[in-house]
């Protein structure tokens, strides 16, 4: 009998997948199965956690003009 | 700079999340092929990976797939006798 596991299928870019793998690496409580470069099966209760952490990571990687201006005037 | 922000927003938009069931650990490729074909015909197949013998169905389709597997395995057992 094959196994049936309840989860949430995530379809995304390889770069986003790498970020999710990174988020999972500390506790390994998010990813049920790494299906391929652009597909993941994750634990249903962890979808919101992943969404929040991704948003935070992506925001940190976004250019902040105010920060640059502060640096420039500091010189 | 503006282009970069747009790119990130686009990447967030490109993430799709769908509730479902992951079917795995098929006995052999024949079993995988039969069951995934059934799921496809039902229109409940979200994702398939024949190389790994794994596929994902919609939440609603999972029960019918489980019933199909039971029927299939029963048939195979009786034909072996």
Backbone of each chain as nested JSON, in Angstrom:
{
  "chains": [
    {"id": "A", "residues": [
      {"number": 1, "name": "UNK", "atoms": {"N": [0.85, -1.205, 0.0], "CA": [0.0, 0.0, 0.0], "C": [0.881, 1.25, 0.0]}},
      {"number": 2, "name": "UNK", "atoms": {"N": [0.711, 2.129, -0.996], "CA": [1.489, 3.371, -0.996], "C": [1.117, 4.258, 0.193]}},
      {"number": 3, "name": "UNK", "atoms": {"N": [1.987, 5.18, 0.501], "CA": [1.771, 6.092, 1.624], "C": [1.107, 7.367, 1.129]}},
      {"number": 4, "name": "UNK", "atoms": {"N": [0.129, 7.898, 1.88], "CA": [-0.513, 9.172, 1.55], "C": [-0.275, 10.139, 2.697]}},
      {"number": 5, "name": "UNK", "atoms": {"N": [0.394, 11.258, 2.408], "CA": [0.736, 12.226, 3.445], "C": [0.088, 13.565, 3.15]}},
      {"number": 6, "name": "UNK", "atoms": {"N": [-0.687, 14.068, 4.112], "CA": [-1.324, 15.372, 3.981], "C": [-0.268, 16.474, 4.052]}},
      {"number": 7, "name": "UNK", "atoms": {"N": [-0.363, 17.457, 3.143], "CA": [0.595, 18.561, 3.175], "C": [0.182, 19.682, 2.247]}},
      {"number": 8, "name": "UNK", "atoms": {"N": [1.07, 20.652, 2.084], "CA": [0.82, 21.757, 1.162], "C": [1.91, 21.745, 0.097]}},
      {"number": 9, "name": "UNK", "atoms": {"N": [1.476, 21.666, -1.146], "CA": [2.417, 21.685, -2.273], "C": [2.82, 23.125, -2.56]}},
      {"number": 10, "name": "UNK", "atoms": {"N": [4.126, 23.383, -2.529], "CA": [4.654, 24.717, -2.826], "C": [5.337, 24.674, -4.185]}},
      {"number": 11, "name": "UNK", "atoms": {"N": [4.928, 25.569, -5.071], "CA": [5.576, 25.703, -6.372], "C": [6.225, 27.078, -6.416]}},
      {"number": 12, "name": "UNK", "atoms": {"N": [7.535, 27.122, -6.661], "CA": [8.245, 28.399, -6.623], "C": [9.55, 28.338, -7.43]}},
      {"number": 13, "name": "UNK", "atoms": {"N": [10.215, 29.487, -7.519], "CA": [11.524, 29.544, -8.183], "C": [12.558, 28.777, -7.359]}},
      {"number": 14, "name": "UNK", "atoms": {"N": [13.624, 28.278, -8.016], "CA": [14.693, 27.609, -7.269], "C": [15.291, 28.504, -6.175]}},
      {"number": 15, "name": "UNK", "atoms": {"N": [15.362, 29.818, -6.418], "CA": [15.938, 30.728, -5.412], "C": [15.062, 30.778, -4.159]}},
      {"number": 16, "name": "UNK", "atoms": {"N": [13.754, 30.795, -4.349], "CA": [12.824, 30.802, -3.219], "C": [12.87, 29.44, -2.51]}},
      {"number": 17, "name": "UNK", "atoms": {"N": [12.957, 28.383, -3.299], "CA": [13.044, 27.042, -2.707], "C": [14.263, 26.958, -1.788]}},
      {"number": 18, "name": "UNK", "atoms": {"N": [15.389, 27.512, -2.259], "CA": [16.618, 27.495, -1.454], "C": [16.41, 28.235, -0.128]}},
      {"number": 19, "name": "UNK", "atoms": {"N": [15.655, 29.326, -0.169], "CA": [15.372, 30.081, 1.059], "C": [14.526, 29.248, 2.028]}},
      {"number": 20, "name": "UNK", "atoms": {"N": [13.543, 28.53, 1.499], "CA": [12.683, 27.691, 2.353], "C": [13.501, 26.554, 2.971]}},
      {"number": 21, "name": "UNK", "atoms": {"N": [14.386, 25.958, 2.174], "CA": [15.273, 24.902, 2.684], "C": [16.129, 25.461, 3.823]}},
      {"number": 22, "name": "UNK", "atoms": {"N": [16.579, 26.701, 3.632], "CA": [17.383, 27.383, 4.657], "C": [16.584, 27.615, 5.941]}},
      {"number": 23, "name": "UNK", "atoms": {"N": [15.323, 28.039, 5.787], "CA": [14.444, 28.269, 6.952], "C": [14.226, 26.948, 7.7]}},
      {"number": 24, "name": "UNK", "atoms": {"N": [14.097, 25.872, 6.934], "CA": [13.829, 24.545, 7.518], "C": [15.06, 23.967, 8.229]}},
      {"number": 25, "name": "UNK", "atoms": {"N": [16.265, 24.419, 7.839], "CA": [17.493, 23.732, 8.259], "C": [17.761, 23.781, 9.762]}},
      {"number": 26, "name": "UNK", "atoms": {"N": [17.214, 24.786, 10.453], "CA": [17.496, 24.877, 11.889], "C": [16.727, 23.835, 12.701]}},
      {"number": 27, "name": "UNK", "atoms": {"N": [15.46, 23.578, 12.327], "CA": [14.665, 22.637, 13.129], "C": [14.141, 21.431, 12.338]}},
      {"number": 28, "name": "UNK", "atoms": {"N": [14.183, 21.502, 11.024], "CA": [13.678, 20.437, 10.153], "C": [12.234, 20.051, 10.471]}},
      {"number": 29, "name": "UNK", "atoms": {"N": [11.41, 21.077, 10.725], "CA": [10.007, 20.79, 11.058], "C": [9.044, 21.385, 10.021]}},
      {"number": 30, "name": "UNK", "atoms": {"N": [9.585, 21.78, 8.866], "CA": [8.751, 22.419, 7.849], "C": [8.577, 21.526, 6.615]}},
      {"number": 31, "name": "UNK", "atoms": {"N": [9.693, 21.082, 6.04], "CA": [9.639, 20.345, 4.771], "C": [9.33, 18.869, 4.998]}},
      {"number": 32, "name": "UNK", "atoms": {"N": [8.298, 18.386, 4.304], "CA": [7.971, 16.959, 4.33], "C": [8.751, 16.228, 3.239]}},
      {"number": 33, "name": "UNK", "atoms": {"N": [8.909, 16.898, 2.076], "CA": [9.595, 16.263, 0.954], "C": [10.091, 17.324, -0.026]}},
      {"number": 34, "name": "UNK", "atoms": {"N": [11.361, 17.239, -0.409], "CA": [11.891, 18.101, -1.461], "C": [11.683, 17.37, -2.778]}},
      {"number": 35, "name": "UNK", "atoms": {"N": [10.654, 17.754, -3.509], "CA": [10.261, 16.97, -4.686], "C": [11.2, 17.203, -5.869]}},
      {"number": 36, "name": "UNK", "atoms": {"N": [11.478, 18.471, -6.176], "CA": [12.47, 18.812, -7.21], "C": [12.901, 20.265, -7.014]}},
      {"number": 37, "name": "UNK", "atoms": {"N": [13.579, 20.851, -8.001], "CA": [14.126, 22.207, -7.865], "C": [13.064, 23.284, -7.624]}},
      {"number": 38, "name": "UNK", "atoms": {"N": [11.841, 23.015, -8.057], "CA": [10.809, 24.051, -7.968], "C": [9.558, 23.601, -7.194]}},
      {"number": 39, "name": "UNK", "atoms": {"N": [9.617, 22.417, -6.591], "CA": [8.459, 21.909, -5.847], "C": [8.864, 21.362, -4.487]}},
      {"number": 40, "name": "UNK", "atoms": {"N": [8.055, 21.697, -3.477], "CA": [8.276, 21.21, -2.119], "C": [6.936, 20.808, -1.525]}},
      {"number": 41, "name": "UNK", "atoms": {"N": [6.96, 19.805, -0.642], "CA": [5.76, 19.505, 0.137], "C": [6.075, 19.946, 1.556]}},
      {"number": 42, "name": "UNK", "atoms": {"N": [5.241, 20.813, 2.122], "CA": [5.519, 21.268, 3.481], "C": [4.369, 20.947, 4.437]}},
      {"number": 43, "name": "UNK", "atoms": {"N": [4.691, 20.985, 5.728], "CA": [3.723, 20.691, 6.782], "C": [2.603, 21.738, 6.75]}},
      {"number": 44, "name": "UNK", "atoms": {"N": [1.318, 21.299, 6.762], "CA": [0.203, 22.248, 6.619], "C": [0.218, 23.377, 7.652]}},
      {"number": 45, "name": "UNK", "atoms": {"N": [0.638, 23.092, 8.879], "CA": [0.582, 24.12, 9.924], "C": [1.741, 25.116, 9.825]}},
      {"number": 46, "name": "UNK", "atoms": {"N": [2.699, 24.866, 8.898], "CA": [3.874, 25.735, 8.815], "C": [3.815, 26.743, 7.665]}},
      {"number": 47, "name": "UNK", "atoms": {"N": [2.724, 26.756, 6.91], "CA": [2.621, 27.641, 5.746], "C": [2.766, 29.108, 6.149]}},
      {"number": 48, "name": "UNK", "atoms": {"N": [2.071, 29.491, 7.219], "CA": [2.113, 30.892, 7.66], "C": [3.506, 31.282, 8.138]}},
      {"number": 49, "name": "UNK", "atoms": {"N": [4.161, 30.364, 8.859], "CA": [5.526, 30.609, 9.358], "C": [6.46, 30.864, 8.176]}},
      {"number": 50, "name": "UNK", "atoms": {"N": [6.36, 30.013, 7.156], "CA": [7.211, 30.139, 5.97], "C": [6.955, 31.483, 5.287]}},
      {"number": 51, "name": "UNK", "atoms": {"N": [5.684, 31.822, 5.145], "CA": [5.315, 33.074, 4.48], "C": [5.924, 34.272, 5.214]}},
      {"number": 52, "name": "UNK", "atoms": {"N": [5.785, 34.277, 6.547], "CA": [6.314, 35.39, 7.345], "C": [7.829, 35.482, 7.246]}},
      {"number": 53, "name": "UNK", "atoms": {"N": [8.502, 34.33, 7.382], "CA": [9.973, 34.334, 7.349], "C": [10.492, 34.731, 5.972]}},
      {"number": 54, "name": "UNK", "atoms": {"N": [9.812, 34.277, 4.923], "CA": [10.216, 34.656, 3.563], "C": [10.075, 36.156, 3.367]}},
      {"number": 55, "name": "UNK", "atoms": {"N": [8.955, 36.695, 3.81], "CA": [8.723, 38.136, 3.686], "C": [9.815, 38.92, 4.39]}},
      {"number": 56, "name": "UNK", "atoms": {"N": [10.204, 38.438, 5.564], "CA": [11.244, 39.107, 6.355], "C": [12.584, 39.031, 5.617]}},
      {"number": 57, "name": "UNK", "atoms": {"N": [12.915, 37.837, 5.118], "CA": [14.18, 37.649, 4.403], "C": [14.228, 38.509, 3.14]}},
      {"number": 58, "name": "UNK", "atoms": {"N": [13.127, 38.558, 2.42], "CA": [13.089, 39.328, 1.181], "C": [13.162, 40.826, 1.476]}},
      {"number": 59, "name": "UNK", "atoms": {"N": [12.544, 41.262, 2.568], "CA": [12.578, 42.674, 2.944], "C": [14.005, 43.083, 3.298]}},
      {"number": 60, "name": "UNK", "atoms": {"N": [14.731, 42.179, 3.976], "CA": [16.124, 42.458, 4.355], "C": [17.014, 42.61, 3.124]}},
      {"number": 61, "name": "UNK", "atoms": {"N": [16.62, 41.956, 2.054], "CA": [17.394, 42.015, 0.821], "C": [16.975, 43.152, -0.105]}},
      {"number": 62, "name": "UNK", "atoms": {"N": [16.038, 43.948, 0.35], "CA": [15.559, 45.041, -0.488], "C": [16.32, 46.32, -0.149]}},
      {"number": 63, "name": "UNK", "atoms": {"N": [16.716, 47.011, -1.158], "CA": [17.473, 48.249, -1.025], "C": [16.669, 49.296, -0.274]}},
      {"number": 64, "name": "UNK", "atoms": {"N": [17.278, 49.883, 0.738], "CA": [16.611, 50.927, 1.513], "C": [17.296, 52.266, 1.269]}},
      {"number": 65, "name": "UNK", "atoms": {"N": [16.673, 53.187, 0.523], "CA": [17.309, 54.457, 0.157], "C": [17.656, 55.307, 1.381]}},
      {"number": 66, "name": "UNK", "atoms": {"N": [16.837, 55.243, 2.436], "CA": [17.098, 56.051, 3.636], "C": [18.408, 55.643, 4.297]}},
      {"number": 67, "name": "UNK", "atoms": {"N": [18.64, 54.341, 4.331], "CA": [19.859, 53.803, 4.92], "C": [21.091, 54.318, 4.172]}},
      {"number": 68, "name": "UNK", "atoms": {"N": [20.996, 54.287, 2.841], "CA": [22.101, 54.752, 2.001], "C": [22.355, 56.236, 2.217]}},
      {"number": 69, "name": "UNK", "atoms": {"N": [21.287, 57.029, 2.347], "CA": [21.397, 58.47, 2.549], "C": [22.084, 58.752, 3.882]}},
      {"number": 70, "name": "UNK", "atoms": {"N": [21.718, 57.979, 4.908], "CA": [22.309, 58.154, 6.238], "C": [23.803, 57.872, 6.179]}},
      {"number": 71, "name": "UNK", "atoms": {"N": [24.187, 56.831, 5.454], "CA": [25.587, 56.448, 5.301], "C": [26.374, 57.56, 4.59]}},
      {"number": 72, "name": "UNK", "atoms": {"N": [25.737, 58.114, 3.556], "CA": [26.384, 59.141, 2.74], "C": [26.663, 60.409, 3.562]}},
      {"number": 73, "name": "UNK", "atoms": {"N": [25.691, 60.822, 4.381], "CA": [25.874, 62.041, 5.177], "C": [26.857, 61.804, 6.33]}},
      {"number": 74, "name": "UNK", "atoms": {"N": [26.975, 60.566, 6.732], "CA": [27.886, 60.216, 7.818], "C": [29.347, 60.339, 7.41]}},
      {"number": 75, "name": "UNK", "atoms": {"N": [29.631, 60.285, 6.122], "CA": [31.012, 60.328, 5.623], "C": [31.659, 61.693, 5.74]}}
    ]},
    {"id": "B", "residues": [
      {"number": 1, "name": "UNK", "atoms": {"N": [17.08, 50.38, -9.007], "CA": [16.622, 50.121, -7.635], "C": [15.159, 49.707, -7.647]}},
      {"number": 2, "name": "UNK", "atoms": {"N": [14.361, 50.461, -8.356], "CA": [12.93, 50.152, -8.453], "C": [12.737, 48.781, -9.1]}},
      {"number": 3, "name": "UNK", "atoms": {"N": [13.55, 48.476, -10.113], "CA": [13.461, 47.184, -10.786], "C": [13.716, 46.031, -9.822]}},
      {"number": 4, "name": "UNK", "atoms": {"N": [14.657, 46.243, -8.899], "CA": [15.009, 45.187, -7.952], "C": [13.837, 44.875, -7.023]}},
      {"number": 5, "name": "UNK", "atoms": {"N": [13.185, 45.902, -6.539], "CA": [12.033, 45.705, -5.653], "C": [10.932, 44.965, -6.4]}},
      {"number": 6, "name": "UNK", "atoms": {"N": [10.72, 45.378, -7.641], "CA": [9.702, 44.715, -8.468], "C": [10.003, 43.235, -8.621]}},
      {"number": 7, "name": "UNK", "atoms": {"N": [11.298, 42.911, -8.814], "CA": [11.706, 41.528, -8.987], "C": [11.324, 40.693, -7.768]}},
      {"number": 8, "name": "UNK", "atoms": {"N": [11.611, 41.21, -6.575], "CA": [11.255, 40.478, -5.353], "C": [9.763, 40.28, -5.233]}},
      {"number": 9, "name": "UNK", "atoms": {"N": [9.021, 41.354, -5.574], "CA": [7.558, 41.232, -5.509], "C": [7.075, 40.154, -6.475]}},
      {"number": 10, "name": "UNK", "atoms": {"N": [7.689, 40.15, -7.656], "CA": [7.329, 39.139, -8.649], "C": [7.598, 37.736, -8.115]}},
      {"number": 11, "name": "UNK", "atoms": {"N": [8.762, 37.592, -7.445], "CA": [9.107, 36.271, -6.912], "C": [8.094, 35.825, -5.862]}},
      {"number": 12, "name": "UNK", "atoms": {"N": [7.646, 36.75, -5.028], "CA": [6.636, 36.402, -4.03], "C": [5.343, 35.985, -4.717]}},
      {"number": 13, "name": "UNK", "atoms": {"N": [5.011, 36.678, -5.796], "CA": [3.796, 36.344, -6.536], "C": [3.89, 34.972, -7.19]}},
      {"number": 14, "name": "UNK", "atoms": {"N": [5.124, 34.553, -7.466], "CA": [5.304, 33.292, -8.188], "C": [5.257, 32.065, -7.271]}},
      {"number": 15, "name": "UNK", "atoms": {"N": [5.039, 32.27, -5.974], "CA": [4.917, 31.128, -5.066], "C": [3.463, 30.675, -5.027]}},
      {"number": 16, "name": "UNK", "atoms": {"N": [3.248, 29.395, -5.317], "CA": [1.888, 28.877, -5.273], "C": [1.806, 27.799, -4.2]}},
      {"number": 17, "name": "UNK", "atoms": {"N": [0.793, 27.87, -3.355], "CA": [0.616, 26.886, -2.287], "C": [-0.738, 26.222, -2.446]}},
      {"number": 18, "name": "UNK", "atoms": {"N": [-0.753, 24.881, -2.537], "CA": [-2.008, 24.145, -2.72], "C": [-2.082, 22.982, -1.74]}},
      {"number": 19, "name": "UNK", "atoms": {"N": [-3.195, 22.883, -1.003], "CA": [-3.425, 21.758, -0.092], "C": [-3.534, 20.459, -0.87]}},
      {"number": 20, "name": "UNK", "atoms": {"N": [-2.95, 19.394, -0.346], "CA": [-3.076, 18.122, -1.052], "C": [-2.524, 16.945, -0.282]}},
      {"number": 21, "name": "UNK", "atoms": {"N": [-2.414, 15.83, -0.976], "CA": [-1.826, 14.619, -0.413], "C": [-0.661, 14.165, -1.281]}},
      {"number": 22, "name": "UNK", "atoms": {"N": [0.461, 13.864, -0.627], "CA": [1.617, 13.304, -1.323], "C": [1.513, 11.774, -1.284]}},
      {"number": 23, "name": "UNK", "atoms": {"N": [1.473, 11.166, -2.453], "CA": [1.462, 9.698, -2.54], "C": [2.871, 9.216, -2.873]}},
      {"number": 24, "name": "UNK", "atoms": {"N": [3.368, 8.278, -2.064], "CA": [4.739, 7.785, -2.246], "C": [4.832, 6.314, -1.84]}},
      {"number": 25, "name": "UNK", "atoms": {"N": [6.025, 5.777, -1.928], "CA": [6.318, 4.384, -1.53], "C": [5.472, 3.364, -2.299]}},
      {"number": 26, "name": "UNK", "atoms": {"N": [5.405, 3.533, -3.608], "CA": [4.718, 2.55, -4.445], "C": [5.594, 1.307, -4.559]}},
      {"number": 27, "name": "UNK", "atoms": {"N": [4.917, 0.162, -4.636], "CA": [5.618, -1.131, -4.651], "C": [6.546, -1.239, -5.855]}},
      {"number": 28, "name": "UNK", "atoms": {"N": [6.042, -0.787, -7.017], "CA": [6.832, -0.849, -8.25], "C": [6.309, 0.212, -9.225]}},
      {"number": 29, "name": "UNK", "atoms": {"N": [6.967, 0.298, -10.38], "CA": [6.578, 1.364, -11.31], "C": [5.175, 1.142, -11.877]}},
      {"number": 30, "name": "UNK", "atoms": {"N": [4.777, -0.131, -12.069], "CA": [3.424, -0.435, -12.571], "C": [2.347, 0.135, -11.652]}},
      {"number": 31, "name": "UNK", "atoms": {"N": [2.526, -0.071, -10.352], "CA": [1.553, 0.435, -9.39], "C": [1.52, 1.972, -9.452]}},
      {"number": 32, "name": "UNK", "atoms": {"N": [2.721, 2.582, -9.48], "CA": [2.792, 4.048, -9.583], "C": [2.061, 4.548, -10.826]}},
      {"number": 33, "name": "UNK", "atoms": {"N": [2.353, 3.9, -11.961], "CA": [1.796, 4.316, -13.251], "C": [0.268, 4.204, -13.25]}},
      {"number": 34, "name": "UNK", "atoms": {"N": [-0.26, 3.06, -12.782], "CA": [-1.71, 2.847, -12.744], "C": [-2.411, 3.907, -11.895]}},
      {"number": 35, "name": "UNK", "atoms": {"N": [-1.862, 4.134, -10.701], "CA": [-2.534, 5.036, -9.753], "C": [-2.416, 6.486, -10.201]}},
      {"number": 36, "name": "UNK", "atoms": {"N": [-1.23, 6.894, -10.711], "CA": [-1.075, 8.286, -11.147], "C": [-1.912, 8.552, -12.401]}},
      {"number": 37, "name": "UNK", "atoms": {"N": [-2.044, 7.546, -13.258], "CA": [-2.899, 7.692, -14.445], "C": [-4.358, 7.886, -14.037]}},
      {"number": 38, "name": "UNK", "atoms": {"N": [-4.777, 7.117, -13.036], "CA": [-6.145, 7.257, -12.509], "C": [-6.368, 8.678, -11.977]}},
      {"number": 39, "name": "UNK", "atoms": {"N": [-5.386, 9.18, -11.202], "CA": [-5.487, 10.534, -10.634], "C": [-5.568, 11.584, -11.744]}},
      {"number": 40, "name": "UNK", "atoms": {"N": [-4.793, 11.351, -12.807], "CA": [-4.781, 12.278, -13.935], "C": [-6.147, 12.285, -14.623]}},
      {"number": 41, "name": "UNK", "atoms": {"N": [-6.694, 11.082, -14.831], "CA": [-8.002, 10.973, -15.489], "C": [-9.105, 11.63, -14.66]}},
      {"number": 42, "name": "UNK", "atoms": {"N": [-8.973, 11.532, -13.335], "CA": [-9.949, 12.182, -12.448], "C": [-9.8, 13.703, -12.464]}},
      {"number": 43, "name": "UNK", "atoms": {"N": [-8.628, 14.165, -12.911], "CA": [-8.353, 15.602, -12.918], "C": [-7.942, 16.131, -11.559]}},
      {"number": 44, "name": "UNK", "atoms": {"N": [-7.363, 15.259, -10.705], "CA": [-6.981, 15.696, -9.36], "C": [-5.461, 15.677, -9.143]}},
      {"number": 45, "name": "UNK", "atoms": {"N": [-4.716, 15.439, -10.233], "CA": [-3.261, 15.385, -10.128], "C": [-2.67, 16.803, -10.15]}},
      {"number": 46, "name": "UNK", "atoms": {"N": [-1.967, 17.163, -9.083], "CA": [-1.357, 18.503, -9.006], "C": [0.093, 18.483, -9.46]}},
      {"number": 47, "name": "UNK", "atoms": {"N": [0.769, 17.347, -9.216], "CA": [2.204, 17.247, -9.483], "C": [2.577, 15.782, -9.605]}},
      {"number": 48, "name": "UNK", "atoms": {"N": [3.5, 15.465, -10.536], "CA": [3.975, 14.086, -10.608], "C": [5.48, 14.046, -10.833]}},
      {"number": 49, "name": "UNK", "atoms": {"N": [6.116, 13.052, -10.236], "CA": [7.55, 12.839, -10.392], "C": [7.791, 11.337, -10.577]}},
      {"number": 50, "name": "UNK", "atoms": {"N": [7.669, 10.86, -11.839], "CA": [7.795, 9.417, -12.098], "C": [9.153, 8.858, -11.659]}},
      {"number": 51, "name": "UNK", "atoms": {"N": [10.211, 9.668, -11.796], "CA": [11.546, 9.214, -11.403], "C": [11.619, 8.825, -9.944]}},
      {"number": 52, "name": "UNK", "atoms": {"N": [10.887, 9.555, -9.112], "CA": [10.874, 9.259, -7.674], "C": [9.649, 8.441, -7.266]}},
      {"number": 53, "name": "UNK", "atoms": {"N": [8.788, 8.119, -8.244], "CA": [7.516, 7.427, -7.976], "C": [6.714, 8.151, -6.9]}},
      {"number": 54, "name": "UNK", "atoms": {"N": [6.519, 9.447, -7.125], "CA": [5.739, 10.255, -6.188], "C": [4.801, 11.157, -6.968]}},
      {"number": 55, "name": "UNK", "atoms": {"N": [3.604, 11.377, -6.437], "CA": [2.738, 12.407, -7.018], "C": [1.905, 13.063, -5.929]}},
      {"number": 56, "name": "UNK", "atoms": {"N": [1.353, 14.249, -6.253], "CA": [0.524, 14.987, -5.304], "C": [-0.86, 15.157, -5.912]}},
      {"number": 57, "name": "UNK", "atoms": {"N": [-1.885, 14.829, -5.112], "CA": [-3.268, 15.012, -5.567], "C": [-3.911, 16.139, -4.768]}},
      {"number": 58, "name": "UNK", "atoms": {"N": [-5.052, 16.618, -5.253], "CA": [-5.824, 17.589, -4.487], "C": [-6.359, 16.911, -3.236]}},
      {"number": 59, "name": "UNK", "atoms": {"N": [-6.762, 17.727, -2.278], "CA": [-7.345, 17.215, -1.035], "C": [-8.598, 16.395, -1.356]}},
      {"number": 60, "name": "UNK", "atoms": {"N": [-9.433, 16.944, -2.228], "CA": [-10.721, 16.321, -2.541], "C": [-10.556, 14.99, -3.268]}},
      {"number": 61, "name": "UNK", "atoms": {"N": [-9.48, 14.847, -4.043], "CA": [-9.312, 13.646, -4.848], "C": [-8.698, 12.468, -4.114]}},
      {"number": 62, "name": "UNK", "atoms": {"N": [-8.131, 12.715, -2.932], "CA": [-7.333, 11.678, -2.257], "C": [-8.137, 10.428, -1.901]}},
      {"number": 63, "name": "UNK", "atoms": {"N": [-9.383, 10.624, -1.437], "CA": [-10.181, 9.475, -0.999], "C": [-10.451, 8.513, -2.162]}},
      {"number": 64, "name": "UNK", "atoms": {"N": [-10.781, 9.067, -3.319], "CA": [-11.044, 8.222, -4.494], "C": [-9.802, 7.459, -4.921]}},
      {"number": 65, "name": "UNK", "atoms": {"N": [-8.632, 8.091, -4.759], "CA": [-7.373, 7.427, -5.115], "C": [-7.115, 6.251, -4.179]}},
      {"number": 66, "name": "UNK", "atoms": {"N": [-7.342, 6.479, -2.88], "CA": [-7.142, 5.406, -1.894], "C": [-8.063, 4.228, -2.215]}},
      {"number": 67, "name": "UNK", "atoms": {"N": [-9.334, 4.522, -2.564], "CA": [-10.282, 3.461, -2.928], "C": [-9.806, 2.706, -4.166]}},
      {"number": 68, "name": "UNK", "atoms": {"N": [-9.275, 3.46, -5.129], "CA": [-8.772, 2.848, -6.362], "C": [-7.616, 1.891, -6.064]}},
      {"number": 69, "name": "UNK", "atoms": {"N": [-6.707, 2.316, -5.182], "CA": [-5.556, 1.475, -4.814], "C": [-6.044, 0.171, -4.176]}},
      {"number": 70, "name": "UNK", "atoms": {"N": [-7.048, 0.289, -3.291], "CA": [-7.593, -0.905, -2.618], "C": [-8.176, -1.872, -3.64]}},
      {"number": 71, "name": "UNK", "atoms": {"N": [-8.991, -1.333, -4.562], "CA": [-9.611, -2.176, -5.602], "C": [-8.534, -2.831, -6.458]}},
      {"number": 72, "name": "UNK", "atoms": {"N": [-7.545, -2.047, -6.841], "CA": [-6.478, -2.531, -7.719], "C": [-5.704, -3.664, -7.044]}},
      {"number": 73, "name": "UNK", "atoms": {"N": [-5.34, -3.461, -5.778], "CA": [-4.557, -4.477, -5.079], "C": [-5.357, -5.753, -4.85]}},
      {"number": 74, "name": "UNK", "atoms": {"N": [-6.671, -5.614, -4.625], "CA": [-7.538, -6.78, -4.456], "C": [-7.557, -7.608, -5.741]}},
      {"number": 75, "name": "UNK", "atoms": {"N": [-7.712, -6.905, -6.857], "CA": [-7.771, -7.539, -8.172], "C": [-6.465, -8.289, -8.452]}},
      {"number": 76, "name": "UNK", "atoms": {"N": [-5.351, -7.624, -8.121], "CA": [-4.041, -8.235, -8.368], "C": [-3.832, -9.476, -7.519]}},
      {"number": 77, "name": "UNK", "atoms": {"N": [-4.347, -9.427, -6.271], "CA": [-4.197, -10.565, -5.375], "C": [-5.031, -11.757, -5.883]}},
      {"number": 78, "name": "UNK", "atoms": {"N": [-6.281, -11.473, -6.324], "CA": [-7.152, -12.569, -6.763], "C": [-6.666, -13.166, -8.081]}},
      {"number": 79, "name": "UNK", "atoms": {"N": [-6.049, -12.342, -8.934], "CA": [-5.57, -12.872, -10.212], "C": [-4.296, -13.696, -10.013]}},
      {"number": 80, "name": "UNK", "atoms": {"N": [-3.621, -13.479, -8.893], "CA": [-2.408, -14.253, -8.598], "C": [-2.758, -15.641, -8.097]}},
      {"number": 81, "name": "UNK", "atoms": {"N": [-3.988, -15.809, -7.52], "CA": [-4.397, -17.128, -6.993], "C": [-4.788, -18.116, -8.09]}}
    ]}
  ]
}
